[in-house]
Every structure is written in C-alpha cells, then in structure tokens.
Amino acid sequence: MKTVNNCRRVVLAGSDGCKVLYCEECNVAEVEVGALSLRLEAHAFNSLAEMMQEAVARLAVYSAAKSQSQFTTSVKNVH
C-alpha cells in the first residue's frame, strides 16, 4: 500500500464526519467516522458492507418484533 499522501482518493459516499473514500491504485476503501479511519482492501470492504446490510435488516426485524410485543402487552392490560 502507498502512503496516504501518494494516494488519489475519491469520495464514494458521505460527507463531513462520515464518509467512504477509495484509492483505485491501492484498491483500498477508507471508512471515516469522526476521528476513526478504517482502511480496507476492496474484498474486505465488500464483506463488511454485506455484514452491515444483514445487521441492518436484522435490527429492523428485531425492532418491529419488540414494537409488536410492546403493543400486544399494552393491549392485554386494557379493561
């Protein structure tokens, strides 16, 4: 990998505080969240993206189930 100063990075997504950059020469994606910077080879970045998408889907299901459970519980207590 080259040093950051030699890389020509392009912004793939995001804005100040949270963004993804990519260097084609290094084949490295850099995820920046605040002061945290994570540099990943393209295949590792793709694996991370797939895992995050799965986690988002599972969180949505979890949140919906929890919401439904709270609704059902509150309905049972009504007289």
N, C-alpha and C positions, 0 to 999 in steps of 0.2 A: 504494500500500500504506500502511496505517496504521502508526503506531509500535507496537512490541510492547506498550507499556503500554495502548494502547487496544483491543488485540485480545482477544477472548474465545475462548481456545483450549481445545479438548477433547483429551484423550489418546485416540488411536485404538488404540495398541498399545504394549507395552513396559513398562518400569519404570525405576527409578533407573539411570542410566548409559547407557541405550539405549532411546529411545522415539520415537514419531511423534505429533506434535500437529497439530491442524487448526483453522484460523480460517475459519469459513463466510463472514464478512463480506469477508475479503480473498481467499478462495478459494485459500489458501496452506497447504501442508503443510510442517511443520518437522521435519526428521530430526535428532535429537540423539544423538550417540555420544560419550560422555565430554565433553570440552571443545569438541568440534566441533559446530556447529549449521549446518544447511543448509536454507535456506528456498526452497521451490519452488512455482511455480504448479501447480495441480492437474494440468494436462495433462503438465507436465514430470515431476511426481511419478509419474504413471502410466507414462510412458515409462521412467523409472528403475526402477520396480518390475518391468516386463516384462523389461528388460535383466538385472536381478538374478536373476529366475527362470530365464532362459535360462542365465546363468552358473552357477547352482547345478546345473542339470541337466547341463551340460557338464562341470562339475567331478566330478559323480558318475560320469559315463561315463569320464572320464579316470582317476579313482581306481580304478574297477573294472578298467579295462584294464591299468593299471600293476600292480595287485594280481595279476591273472591272469598277466601276464608274469613277475612275480617267482616266482609259484607254478610256472609252466611251467619256468622256468630252474632252479629248485631241484630239480624232479623229474628233469630230464635229468642232473643231476650225481650222482644216487643210483646206486650199483652193487650 
